[in-house]
Amino acid sequence: MAAHYQASLSGVFRRRLRAIVGERGLLSARADRTVYECDGYTLERSVPELVVLPETTEQVAGVVRAAAQAGVPFVPRGAGTGLSGGCLPAPAPLMVCVSRMRRIRALNLANRRAVVEAGVVNAAVSRAVQAAGLQYVPDPSSQNACTIGGNVAENSGGPHTLKYGVTTNHLLGVELVLPDGEVMELGDAIEDTLGYDLTGVACGSEGTFGIVTAATLRLEPLPEGVTTMLAVFETVADATTTVSRIIASGIVPAALEMMDRTIVEAVEAAYHFGFPTDAGAILIVEIDGPAAGLPALAARVTEICRASGARSVRIAADEAERAALWKSRKRAFGAVGRLAPSYCTQDGVVPRTRLPEILARIEEIGARHRLRIGNVFHAGDGNIHPIILYDERDRDQVVRVLEAGREILAACVALGGSVTGEHGIGVEKMRELGLLFGGDDLALMRRVRAVFDPAGRANPGKIFPTPGGCVEQRAPRRQAAV
Amino acid sequence: MAAHYQASLSGVFRRRLRAIVGERGLLSARADRTVYECDGYTLERSVPELVVLPETTEQVAGVVRAAAQAGVPFVPRGAGTGLSGGCLPAPAPLMVCVSRMRRIRALNLANRRAVVEAGVVNAAVSRAVQAAGLQYVPDPSSQNACTIGGNVAENSGGPHTLKYGVTTNHLLGVELVLPDGEVMELGDAIEDTLGYDLTGVACGSEGTFGIVTAATLRLEPLPEGVTTMLAVFETVADATTTVSRIIASGIVPAALEMMDRTIVEAVEAAYHFGFPTDAGAILIVEIDGPAAGLPALAARVTEICRASGARSVRIAADEAERAALWKSRKRAFGAVGRLAPSYCTQDGVVPRTRLPEILARIEEIGARHRLRIGNVFHAGDGNIHPIILYDERDRDQVVRVLEAGREILAACVALGGSVTGEHGIGVEKMRELGLLFGGDDLALMRRVRAVFDPAGRANPGKIFPTPGGCVEQRAPRRQAAV
């Protein structure tokens, strides 16, 4: 069974890979490999036996073909910014990292599409087309580091998902190296899908179909005007009620983000934006579209915020202030590092009308487990991101973090929601799949996976819970040193 | 092989189905069944041996389970408005028609979703939520007849696809009766997909995964303001150039539709809207969004139209005029019936910058085959709909129609496009799949299909070309009488 591959990689196999990617495309020294022991989900770690860094699709195909012939499982990786352990290199000994595949292969501005390699950083796509008045919309908080390949694997979202949809809504096609080394083109460069939507099902498959080496992306025009607003509330409940009321009014903001007091304090301590640290919560509301329509829309948003108890509502006066607001939001995760040695970002979804309830539940769960939990999230989507603060040197705390995380996800499901909004399943959420899927559902998904990866060698041990072994698997594989 | 099922349905099998759906749920008299011999693609016809009209998911599951046990292939059908023969009942003797499953099961207005049965008519969804300021966006021209089940099967588009996306972009989940009779729920009622996006791959699978019995739909707020404009051009080339220029300017119209002189003449003869029948082409441009932004946007569109040679640009003065414009567009296909005894609507896509080229090619192809071809299409998407006029009593004309259609699709592919934008493959486009897909691609798709339908009994003889038998298959199965 691939999932239980234990053998060391042979010298012959290593030499074969070296012949494909060259000396500089291979990391075998322990010190070099340790960097790759986890992604942003740090509760489990495992150092890969070998890391290869191919620079072309041909090299990826060559490496994967060699792995197929040797029966070696592999784990694909982009920038390693994932948050659910999707590129945890266990039990796959071979890591194939596409971060050196950084070419933008083609830009077709008139028809608004770009073909980029998997290692291209998300924000680099928008930068490349900005002068033409275009953008690539999906904007994960890690957009200055995360890669398009990883975005496709995780079907990443971001603040602007609310209005514009997640990665799959902006993906026209992918170049996929199947686990037998064959290079497939799924989808195409035009808007409409012909035949089954294999691009769609590959998006979000977390590396279990093979390795995405390039993607054809849809570009969107930059909106003519953008207005970004900051509303300050005394309580989280007032802020989430406001979210429901804005949406109910028929306004579709480009983004609608909430940060609670814990997060505001952390952000303020790190960056000194001048946020009120005594407020219960703040909302960042962004509206976009034809410039002439924005003042009236901003006035309506202001009115709704005030009617829902906002202490203050402020419209960013200029681009600098606007950029500062977004910087605060996008760096919130990093700023949390000031509050505790470790943190674990959860990812759940509830119907957006249930936000007040889930936040009350999170508070109660945190108190019961003696854990501080901050909240920063895509409120308009009902996509919550409780950040659980802890110290990973304290084994008991780690156990409580895992337990609290599980309880939060179960509460999301009980409120009609789901256990992941945008971070994927990885190793973190395997057990929670059972909260939403029965055996038949999982069997169907496994059969779909087998179409692409019959031998189960592409990112084994992810997504699908191992029967009977879930609890043990969930315990940290290695207690990390700080 | 299911695809070559020839046996007649047994008396035992018929009695079993009658016990499930009752006497009124079964059509066995030839006269009743003849209605079901084709959909909107009339070049091929075949009367089903038996039509069942279940009213509940349980009945569908019972019928499908009985068919599985008897080894009988089946073809699902909604309203039969499809345009590629997706519900042509050959070679499946049993048709399962969901048009009596018309319940709206649940409306959740606060979270903007609806759960509707497969037989609910598209336009009925928007009507049901209109008072709450909401709509279901995808709007095929047949929206007053076509059903949600059929929309899901074909991943239908419509004029507003340009800004808002096709069916798959508004579909959160489906209830699917697998070919063994098992009822699966794919996706869920919240925004984000957990695990593989099986809803996405089921959408557009044209009944080859089983029978969709219900769908969870995303609702969208009605835009605050809508402005609809009519621009009249001397030539098709001027109109298509205008399309490119509007898009290039960064404006994303809600819809951008073109009709050429042939279509305008037909529409005018049928409905007397007062369109100029001497114009080369007209464009319907619709913009929507916050009301305050629309006048400036309309002025920009007007300016672009005039700069590209528009003879006149007129803004619909009121809702009545706006409704009339859309009525003209949506009834264009019907109006064409005045010009010839029969017509065949083609469906292709090109990158929108190639519209002038493809339209020139269509004109040339029509002239060479001595066929009159009208054009009415979603110009903003590059999704063309040449309507080939003919007389189906004339065998030679039928052959030329088929040949011209094939040449148009090949020309789309040569220009970097595709062979179907929104009508699906059905039986009509099976051969053309080979223009875009190699054997490996088709093998992968067949394996995906086998996950859902291992025995190949769900809508056999669709999508996938039968090796070696394409040309024969393409000839009309039965020359229709008028």
Chai-1 contact restraints between the chains, C-beta under 6 A:
chainA,res_idxA,chainB,res_idxB,connection_type,confidence,min_distance_angstrom,max_distance_angstrom,comment,restraint_id
A,A110,B,T353,contact,1.0,0.0,6.0,A-B,restraint_1
A,N111,B,P351,contact,1.0,0.0,6.0,A-B,restraint_2
A,N111,B,T353,contact,1.0,0.0,6.0,A-B,restraint_3
A,G133,B,G250,contact,1.0,0.0,6.0,A-B,restraint_4
A,I190,B,V349,contact,1.0,0.0,6.0,A-B,restraint_5
A,I190,B,G417,contact,1.0,0.0,6.0,A-B,restraint_6
A,I190,B,S418,contact,1.0,0.0,6.0,A-B,restraint_7
A,E191,B,D381,contact,1.0,0.0,6.0,A-B,restraint_8
A,D192,B,V349,contact,1.0,0.0,6.0,A-B,restraint_9
A,D192,B,G421,contact,1.0,0.0,6.0,A-B,restraint_10
A,L194,B,S418,contact,1.0,0.0,6.0,A-B,restraint_11
A,L194,B,T420,contact,1.0,0.0,6.0,A-B,restraint_12
A,G195,B,M445,contact,1.0,0.0,6.0,A-B,restraint_13
A,Y196,B,V201,contact,1.0,0.0,6.0,A-B,restraint_14
A,Y196,B,S205,contact,1.0,0.0,6.0,A-B,restraint_15
A,Y196,B,M445,contact,1.0,0.0,6.0,A-B,restraint_16
A,Y196,B,V448,contact,1.0,0.0,6.0,A-B,restraint_17
A,D197,B,G200,contact,1.0,0.0,6.0,A-B,restraint_18
A,D197,B,V201,contact,1.0,0.0,6.0,A-B,restraint_19
A,D197,B,G204,contact,1.0,0.0,6.0,A-B,restraint_20
A,G200,B,D197,contact,1.0,0.0,6.0,A-B,restraint_21
A,G200,B,G200,contact,1.0,0.0,6.0,A-B,restraint_22
A,V201,B,Y196,contact,1.0,0.0,6.0,A-B,restraint_23
A,V201,B,D197,contact,1.0,0.0,6.0,A-B,restraint_24
A,V201,B,V201,contact,1.0,0.0,6.0,A-B,restraint_25
A,G204,B,D197,contact,1.0,0.0,6.0,A-B,restraint_26
A,S205,B,Y196,contact,1.0,0.0,6.0,A-B,restraint_27
A,P221,B,G250,contact,1.0,0.0,6.0,A-B,restraint_28
A,G250,B,G133,contact,1.0,0.0,6.0,A-B,restraint_29
A,G250,B,P221,contact,1.0,0.0,6.0,A-B,restraint_30
A,G289,B,G289,contact,1.0,0.0,6.0,A-B,restraint_31
A,P290,B,G293,contact,1.0,0.0,6.0,A-B,restraint_32
A,P290,B,L297,contact,1.0,0.0,6.0,A-B,restraint_33
A,A292,B,A292,contact,1.0,0.0,6.0,A-B,restraint_34
A,A292,B,G293,contact,1.0,0.0,6.0,A-B,restraint_35
A,A292,B,A296,contact,1.0,0.0,6.0,A-B,restraint_36
A,G293,B,G289,contact,1.0,0.0,6.0,A-B,restraint_37
A,G293,B,P290,contact,1.0,0.0,6.0,A-B,restraint_38
A,G293,B,A292,contact,1.0,0.0,6.0,A-B,restraint_39
A,G293,B,G293,contact,1.0,0.0,6.0,A-B,restraint_40
A,A296,B,A292,contact,1.0,0.0,6.0,A-B,restraint_41
A,L297,B,P290,contact,1.0,0.0,6.0,A-B,restraint_42
A,V349,B,I190,contact,1.0,0.0,6.0,A-B,restraint_43
A,V349,B,D192,contact,1.0,0.0,6.0,A-B,restraint_44
A,P351,B,N111,contact,1.0,0.0,6.0,A-B,restraint_45
A,T353,B,A110,contact,1.0,0.0,6.0,A-B,restraint_46
A,T353,B,N111,contact,1.0,0.0,6.0,A-B,restraint_47
A,D381,B,E191,contact,1.0,0.0,6.0,A-B,restraint_48
A,G417,B,I190,contact,1.0,0.0,6.0,A-B,restraint_49
A,S418,B,I190,contact,1.0,0.0,6.0,A-B,restraint_50
A,S418,B,L194,contact,1.0,0.0,6.0,A-B,restraint_51
A,T420,B,L194,contact,1.0,0.0,6.0,A-B,restraint_52
A,G421,B,D192,contact,1.0,0.0,6.0,A-B,restraint_53
A,L436,B,L194,contact,1.0,0.0,6.0,A-B,restraint_54
A,M445,B,G195,contact,1.0,0.0,6.0,A-B,restraint_55
A,M445,B,Y196,contact,1.0,0.0,6.0,A-B,restraint_56
A,R447,B,V451,contact,1.0,0.0,6.0,A-B,restraint_57
A,V448,B,Y196,contact,1.0,0.0,6.0,A-B,restraint_58
A,V448,B,V451,contact,1.0,0.0,6.0,A-B,restraint_59
A,V451,B,R447,contact,1.0,0.0,6.0,A-B,restraint_60
A,V451,B,V448,contact,1.0,0.0,6.0,A-B,restraint_61
